Amino acid sequence: MVHDHRDINGGTVRAAIFGISDGLVSNSALILGIAAANLASDTVFLAGLSGLLAGATSMAAGEYLSMKAQNELIERELKVEEESLTNNPQSEIKELQAIYMSRGLSNDEAKLLAETIHRNPQIALEVHAREELGIDPHNIGSPSSAAVSSFSAFTFGALIPLLPWTLFDGDIAIFTSLFLAIATAAIVGIVLAKFTERSILKTAFRQVAVAVLACAMTIAVGTIFGT
């Protein structure tokens, strides 16, 4: 039966999932911690907005730079491999032959397969990249796409606990922010469970537990050191 696989190497989906979760948890904790210090509602809103912008920008920049550096390293390794295929083809054939023999092929079978692959330089490079480096040259991810996805996702997650402060203040805003944070964390967990085909209950509970723990810590600090 033919089946499809999800894209797990590109980085965009991963950046989006972590972006929403990180934005939600970090800004919820920040907002509720500031609110617990009995500061004015406009101060809480400003802190939340600053947390949103700073976090989204920082996360997008980090995602872009890390993926860019990773891609540059991959490109360098592919270039080294390409030069070796050109200058030392027999050595590379033997290397590939040894890999296939380690997987159960006989000496003759592995040699024939390696030589057949090396008849096409482009295919040979792709196979060596997968077998030696563990990468797919056609699917190394886009730093720009990951950065945009990360920024958008973080902004979405961080905006949720901030919205109540545009409508309410005081205890109503605090409890609404907390409720939205918990509800959204559960939804993120459910979506993640659907994507990974894991237990919905366990994944949702894990997401909620992390959000609640982070908020509880900042609320405690805000209460102790607040005005």
Phi, psi and omega per residue, in radians:
M1 nan 2.306 3.128
V2 -1.347 2.379 3.125
H3 -2.412 2.730 -3.115
D4 -1.784 2.611 3.072
H5 -1.966 2.526 3.063
R6 -1.339 2.684 3.082
D7 -1.356 1.886 -3.091
I8 -1.950 -0.004 -3.079
N9 -1.869 -0.375 -3.031
G10 -1.105 -0.639 3.100
G11 1.782 -0.397 -3.067
T12 -1.191 -0.804 3.130
V13 -1.107 -0.778 3.122
R14 -1.036 -0.772 -3.138
A15 -1.107 -0.663 -3.132
A16 -1.173 -0.801 -3.118
I17 -1.105 -0.850 3.139
F18 -1.191 -0.561 3.140
G19 -1.115 -0.837 3.124
I20 -1.084 -0.834 -3.118
S21 -1.094 -0.782 -3.116
D22 -1.164 -0.758 3.119
G23 -1.084 -0.760 -3.133
L24 -1.110 -0.906 -3.058
V25 -1.172 -0.850 -3.063
S26 -1.150 -0.740 -3.105
N27 -1.347 -0.560 3.054
S28 -1.094 -0.791 3.141
A29 -1.119 -0.728 3.131
L30 -1.110 -0.869 -3.103
I31 -1.076 -0.827 -3.090
L32 -1.235 -0.551 3.077
G33 -1.162 -0.754 3.093
I34 -1.145 -0.728 -3.137
A35 -1.117 -0.627 -3.139
A36 -1.176 -0.320 3.115
A37 -1.448 0.127 3.096
N38 1.081 0.633 3.071
L39 -1.530 2.873 -3.107
A40 -1.116 2.665 -3.087
S41 -1.059 -0.671 3.139
D42 -1.184 -0.501 3.067
T43 -1.208 -0.724 3.102
V44 -1.088 -0.768 3.137
F45 -1.087 -0.767 -3.141
L46 -1.103 -0.706 3.113
A47 -1.118 -0.731 3.131
G48 -1.151 -0.704 3.114
L49 -1.148 -0.726 3.108
S50 -1.124 -0.703 3.101
G51 -1.105 -0.676 3.105
L52 -1.086 -0.902 -3.075
L53 -1.166 -0.779 -3.128
A54 -1.140 -0.776 -3.115
G55 -1.159 -0.782 -3.121
A56 -1.113 -0.753 3.139
T57 -1.153 -0.774 -3.132
S58 -1.115 -0.748 -3.112
M59 -1.183 -0.719 3.119
A60 -1.122 -0.749 3.132
A61 -1.116 -0.755 3.125
G62 -1.112 -0.720 3.129
E63 -1.110 -0.774 -3.122
Y64 -1.106 -0.864 -3.071
L65 -1.152 -0.702 -3.123
S66 -1.178 -0.751 3.128
M67 -1.225 -0.608 3.106
K68 -1.111 -0.788 3.117
A69 -1.114 -0.712 3.120
Q70 -1.102 -0.767 3.140
N71 -1.140 -0.662 3.108
E72 -1.134 -0.658 3.084
L73 -1.147 -0.731 3.115
I74 -1.102 -0.765 3.128
E75 -1.078 -0.674 3.126
R76 -1.140 -0.768 -3.138
E77 -1.164 -0.639 3.103
L78 -1.154 -0.649 3.114
K79 -1.141 -0.742 3.100
V80 -1.064 -0.762 -3.129
E81 -1.147 -0.708 3.134
E82 -1.106 -0.733 3.110
E83 -1.126 -0.673 3.134
S84 -1.191 -0.643 3.098
L85 -1.130 -0.573 -3.141
T86 -1.363 -0.749 -3.030
N87 -1.565 -0.479 -3.097
N88 -2.347 1.060 -3.056
P89 -1.068 -0.691 -3.112
Q90 -1.154 -0.675 3.104
S91 -1.116 -0.689 3.136
E92 -1.222 -0.623 3.085
I93 -1.097 -0.787 3.125
K94 -1.116 -0.635 3.125
E95 -1.112 -0.792 3.119
L96 -1.183 -0.659 3.094
Q97 -1.050 -0.751 3.133
A98 -1.113 -0.643 3.121
I99 -1.109 -0.782 -3.115
Y100 -1.240 -0.576 3.070
M101 -1.146 -0.624 3.120
S102 -1.179 -0.283 3.130
R103 -1.726 0.124 3.002
G104 1.958 -0.107 3.118
L105 -1.339 2.639 3.077
S106 -1.271 2.946 -3.140
N107 -1.023 -0.791 -3.116
D108 -1.194 -0.722 3.140
E109 -1.120 -0.773 -3.122
A110 -1.146 -0.695 3.137
K111 -1.139 -0.773 3.131
L112 -1.093 -0.764 -3.129
L113 -1.130 -0.765 3.141
A114 -1.110 -0.758 -3.139
E115 -1.153 -0.663 3.117
T116 -1.112 -0.758 3.122
I117 -1.082 -0.668 -3.065
H118 -1.333 -0.058 3.075
R119 -1.216 -0.429 3.096
N120 -2.013 1.906 -3.070
P121 -0.990 -0.662 -3.117
Q122 -1.185 -0.765 3.107
I123 -1.130 -0.692 3.136
A124 -1.058 -0.741 3.128
L125 -1.111 -0.758 -3.138
E126 -1.117 -0.733 -3.133
V127 -1.162 -0.777 3.114
H128 -1.121 -0.620 3.114
A129 -1.105 -0.717 -3.140
R130 -1.268 -0.776 -3.033
E131 -1.321 -0.667 -3.078
E132 -1.647 -0.711 -3.051
L133 -1.763 -0.280 3.141
G134 1.248 0.536 -3.113
I135 -2.243 2.738 3.026
D136 -1.857 1.944 -3.090
P137 -1.004 -0.398 -3.111
H138 -1.637 0.021 -3.067
N139 -2.512 1.085 -3.110
I140 -1.799 0.005 3.041
G141 1.543 2.643 3.129
S142 -1.860 2.074 3.108
P143 -1.018 -0.710 -3.128
S144 -1.128 -0.790 3.136
S145 -1.107 -0.729 3.129
A146 -1.135 -0.685 -3.136
A147 -1.149 -0.789 3.125
V148 -1.110 -0.765 3.122
S149 -1.089 -0.743 -3.139
S150 -1.129 -0.795 -3.139
F151 -1.078 -0.828 -3.107
S152 -1.117 -0.768 -3.098
A153 -1.176 -0.753 3.124
F154 -1.085 -0.768 3.139
T155 -1.046 -0.762 3.126
F156 -1.070 -0.836 -3.128
G157 -1.137 -0.707 -3.107
A158 -1.287 -0.406 -3.105
L159 -1.299 -0.514 -3.046
I160 -1.027 -0.912 3.126
P161 -1.285 -0.193 -3.140
L162 -1.497 -0.492 -3.056
L163 -0.975 -0.757 -3.128
P164 -0.994 -0.475 -3.092
W165 -1.363 -0.112 3.013
T166 -1.530 -0.231 -3.088
L167 -2.028 -0.623 -3.043
F168 -2.206 3.125 2.980
D169 -2.571 3.063 3.104
G170 1.128 -2.549 -3.044
D171 -1.112 -0.613 -3.139
I172 -1.069 -0.789 3.122
A173 -1.133 -0.698 -3.136
I174 -1.078 -0.907 -3.097
F175 -1.188 -0.583 3.094
T176 -1.180 -0.726 3.094
S177 -1.068 -0.789 -3.125
L178 -1.122 -0.756 3.130
F179 -1.079 -0.808 3.139
L180 -1.110 -0.651 3.128
A181 -1.111 -0.793 -3.133
I182 -1.170 -0.773 -3.117
A183 -1.111 -0.761 -3.123
T184 -1.203 -0.662 3.087
A185 -1.048 -0.704 3.108
A186 -1.132 -0.725 3.120
I187 -1.112 -0.759 3.090
V188 -1.032 -0.730 3.108
G189 -1.100 -0.703 3.126
I190 -1.135 -0.783 3.116
V191 -1.090 -0.757 3.130
L192 -1.107 -0.683 3.116
A193 -1.138 -0.667 3.090
K194 -1.131 -0.681 -3.109
F195 -1.221 -0.707 -3.095
T196 -1.638 -0.115 -3.110
E197 1.033 0.735 3.062
R198 -1.843 3.117 -3.140
S199 -1.078 2.153 3.128
I200 -1.100 -0.776 -3.096
L201 -1.097 -0.826 -3.108
K202 -1.160 -0.754 -3.110
T203 -1.183 -0.740 3.108
A204 -1.123 -0.750 3.124
F205 -1.082 -0.693 3.130
R206 -1.089 -0.774 3.132
Q207 -1.116 -0.758 -3.138
V208 -1.148 -0.724 -3.113
A209 -1.078 -0.722 3.123
V210 -1.117 -0.774 -3.138
A211 -1.114 -0.785 -3.121
V212 -1.139 -0.739 -3.140
L213 -1.086 -0.786 3.138
A214 -1.093 -0.768 3.136
C215 -1.155 -0.699 -3.135
A216 -1.085 -0.694 -3.140
M217 -1.135 -0.794 -3.114
T218 -1.271 -0.586 3.067
I219 -1.109 -0.714 3.118
A220 -1.102 -0.751 3.132
V221 -1.153 -0.764 3.128
G222 -1.092 -0.683 3.132
T223 -1.163 -0.713 -3.103
I224 -1.209 -0.787 -3.030
F225 -1.790 0.119 -3.075
G226 -1.295 3.042 -3.111
T227 -1.386 nan nan
